[in-house]
């Protein structure tokens, strides 16, 4: 029987297998997720939690990450991980243990996998172009941690290279000239679309570094694209259609990539969910 594929999108899961497991157990029969002839890929829009993610002491990160990756790998999915702000760059993980990792050419670009967990695939730490289910995709990783000072004060993990550098943003600008794109994925969003109602209370926004959001707004203004998806703000939201463009912010909802790419201005959540 011919192999089939299903492509999904989801927001931050923060080192918690629960949201993925919930989706699997509530949909495995309806979507035939256990069919050996079906490959299901989930694009996770940052803060996945597989690379030294943590909210507590850095001493527990390795144990926590191993348990999380083991639990993910037991489910019948391949995970495509965009880098967020609360996790280490894959390049840093590879430097620490180069024999445990390998680089592969896949989806029209480069991905990285830990040999022990081959179903968890990491995208480039820097802007890159991929083809996901045939859709030309611009990947723009990274963001600023608004809780940086709190993390440092309490000894929680914080990654100095969480945002793109100026050189890396220049790479993003260069790649953006290769438009049109079908899809753009990022962890945070263009500053134009920041959901201010979701900002954490008690955090002085004048102290927040908006470099990434301004960079993404610059890209968004000049780029020809159809769909843009991001996470980061822990909520699900659709923006109104602008011409043929649609923007979506994801957290708990699991979206079918084909449905998202083919939706019309009259469609809403029920029309694009997996």
ABEGO torsion letter per residue (X at the ends): XBBBBBBBBBBBAGGBAAAAAAAAAAAAAAAGAABAABBBBBBBAEGAGABGBBABBAAAAAAAAAAAAAAAAABBBBBBBBBBAABBBAAAAAAABAAABBBBBBGGBBBBBBAABAABBBBBABBBBBBBGGBBBBBBBEBBBAAAAAAAAAGBBBBAAABBBAAAAAAAAAAAAAOBBABBBBABBBAAABBAAABBBGBBAAABBAAAAAAAAAAAAABBBABBBBBGAGBBBBBBBBEABBBBBBBABBBBAAAAAABBAABBAAAABX
